[in-house]
Amino acid sequence: MAQEIELKLETSPSVMRKVAELPWLRKLAKDPPKREKLVTVYFDTAKFKLHERGLALRVRHSAKGRVQTIKVLRKGTRGAFGRDEWEQQIASDEPDLSLAKDTSSLW
């Protein structure tokens, strides 16, 4: 299990180019920036039962393969600092629900 810390920002490409050149930010980067094509599909029931319970189930396809991720809000938390996640390599674009069995005690 990993803990995810996520920060989402929205800005224009011209501002992002300027941000990428900030000296203090460049010092933090260990490797040069890279581009990667990702295809991400989120799954839920027709009545959004996963979302209602603070769960997210996704399959992400990249050049490296497919990864299924299950994210869950920790009880009593909200936002970027309150999620745990489990990732597993899978062979298909469809989720493997048998991999969710270790997450049930959290919700």
Buried (B, 14 or more C-beta within 10 A) or exposed (E): EEEEEEEEEEEEEEEEEEEEEEEEEEEEEEEEEEEEEEEEEBEBEEEEEBEEEBBBBBBBBEEEEBBBBBBBBBEEEEEEEBBBBBBBEBEEEEBBEEBBEEBEEBE
